[in-house]
Amino acid sequence: MAKRVLLLLLVCLMALPLLVACNNTAGTESVASQATSESGTTSEDVSEDTNVYPDIIDLNDREINILQWGWGVGSSSIYGFTGEIVYSEESDPNYSRVDVAKKEVIDYIESNYNCTIGGWRYNESDFVGVVQQMVTSGTYDYDIVFSSENNALKMLSNNLLTDLKTVPTLHFENSWWDQNSVEDLSINGRLFAVCGDINTYDNLGTWCILFNKKLKTDLGINDDFYQKATDGEWTMDYFMEICRGVTQEYDGKDGINEFDLWAVGTETFNIYAHMVGGGMRIAEKDPATDIPYLTVSKDTERTYNALQKILDFYNSDDVMVANGGKYNQYSNPWESTIINAFKEGRELFYVCGLISIAGFRNMEDPFGILPMPKLFAEQDRYYHTVSPDNCSFMVIPYGIPGIEELGVVIEAIAMKSQEIVTPEFYEVQLKGRDARDNESEAMLDIIYASRCFDLGVCYNWGGIAYKYYEMSATNIASRFDSVIDAAEQALQDTLDDLEDYEPVLN
């Protein structure tokens, strides 16, 4: 027995340095390895398994139908959306392993919950009208809706949506919900839209910067952009310095035009995207009350200075702005200018949503993916916006019958999607198919870890969001002076409406 005890002590002493070494490495992970999953929760959080798992219940052959906006329909440069939850058939040109994964989820839900799941991509302009007709008539053809922020705003304004926090069977602390969206999109304690593992197009609507690797080499730029981003040194000042002098004659005609070589291709929305890159949203919230306020009202000088910095750059010779006013002769100035330039190897950087990557799969030159640069060098992290148009959020129409059991099924779909769909979408499709190198994969981790959602662009009180998209670099204060009173009143009206909101459960 004494020998056995001695042997056990020796084993423990030999293992101790290994245990200490393992513990000491815990704080040395890279920025990318700290990235959140698609749900916005770190892998460490998921491993703690604090999830509230949905019960398996009998829905007695209930039909659950899904209505969703048809993003990218008719566009030759933005495509690839095949639906949320529902899957495409093999005959669809965009059919992929993600569709196989979605089918597996639906088969599981239908089999275990005794229900059927169907869906419809709706491409007409009266998308909001469909939801309004359901709510006002009480004839609910669709149970779950996936909407853009802009469509959600219209539905919110007409009291057409359910406060998701009033549904007792929805548990938004679960890891399959994007915790950033849960926190950022709540307003005065209410939550009307959310995203997570249950949908994928929210990821594609996330903003980034692409760069042409061959052109970078041809221009003699030797800096490692990936390392800059990993080290936290991918800043707006550095970005602007790299761009300086890149734009040059290319087509042999006098004067710089859309057919020449450009440092940056972008659009006016990206003025706002760069503001968010500095952690400056249109609306911030009081953390104690969850009540939003307009950033420009409380952080005026910093807002003006940040906008001035971006606008001076966007009005320089380094930047081609598709919809900035110079290319109005084109019916689609994006595809005719900045997209073509990047495809043809005449553009070093292209600022866009991740959905755009699918349009460059056949591009001859290799390209990489980078985060949006930090607007301020002192920032401790990156920030990434999502598009108010090309990004999906889950909403539930107001007054849906049997909403508690619907909540159970939604939780189950989200849970199984985290297990089955997310790995296929994130690791295989987005990283494996669309990203062209391992470094870009690490950049995607950084990008998704730093997404944020802005109530100001979602509600667009008094049209204030549009003031962030304007190209003029002069008299910035006046643009806000013209709308600030209306924006403040619209914000207050929203808060007043929320006070009167009455949840409906049946």
Secondary structure as GFF3:
##gff-version 3
##sequence-region A 1 506
A	DSSP	alpha_helix	2	24	.	.	.	ID=ss1
A	DSSP	three_ten_helix	25	27	.	.	.	ID=ss2
A	DSSP	three_ten_helix	32	34	.	.	.	ID=ss3
A	DSSP	alpha_helix	43	47	.	.	.	ID=ss4
A	DSSP	beta_strand	62	69	.	.	.	ID=ss5
A	DSSP	alpha_helix	97	113	.	.	.	ID=ss6
A	DSSP	beta_strand	115	122	.	.	.	ID=ss7
A	DSSP	alpha_helix	127	137	.	.	.	ID=ss8
A	DSSP	beta_strand	144	147	.	.	.	ID=ss9
A	DSSP	alpha_helix	149	157	.	.	.	ID=ss10
A	DSSP	three_ten_helix	164	166	.	.	.	ID=ss11
A	DSSP	alpha_helix	179	185	.	.	.	ID=ss12
A	DSSP	alpha_helix	201	204	.	.	.	ID=ss13
A	DSSP	beta_strand	207	212	.	.	.	ID=ss14
A	DSSP	alpha_helix	213	218	.	.	.	ID=ss15
A	DSSP	alpha_helix	225	230	.	.	.	ID=ss16
A	DSSP	alpha_helix	236	243	.	.	.	ID=ss17
A	DSSP	beta_strand	262	266	.	.	.	ID=ss18
A	DSSP	alpha_helix	269	277	.	.	.	ID=ss19
A	DSSP	beta_strand	283	286	.	.	.	ID=ss20
A	DSSP	beta_strand	291	294	.	.	.	ID=ss21
A	DSSP	alpha_helix	295	298	.	.	.	ID=ss22
A	DSSP	alpha_helix	300	314	.	.	.	ID=ss23
A	DSSP	beta_strand	319	321	.	.	.	ID=ss24
A	DSSP	alpha_helix	333	333	.	.	.	ID=ss25
A	DSSP	pi_helix	334	339	.	.	.	ID=ss26
A	DSSP	alpha_helix	340	343	.	.	.	ID=ss27
A	DSSP	beta_strand	347	353	.	.	.	ID=ss28
A	DSSP	three_ten_helix	354	360	.	.	.	ID=ss29
A	DSSP	beta_strand	367	370	.	.	.	ID=ss30
A	DSSP	beta_strand	393	395	.	.	.	ID=ss31
A	DSSP	alpha_helix	403	422	.	.	.	ID=ss32
A	DSSP	pi_helix	423	434	.	.	.	ID=ss33
A	DSSP	alpha_helix	438	449	.	.	.	ID=ss34
A	DSSP	alpha_helix	455	459	.	.	.	ID=ss35
A	DSSP	three_ten_helix	461	468	.	.	.	ID=ss36
A	DSSP	alpha_helix	476	481	.	.	.	ID=ss37
A	DSSP	alpha_helix	484	499	.	.	.	ID=ss38
###
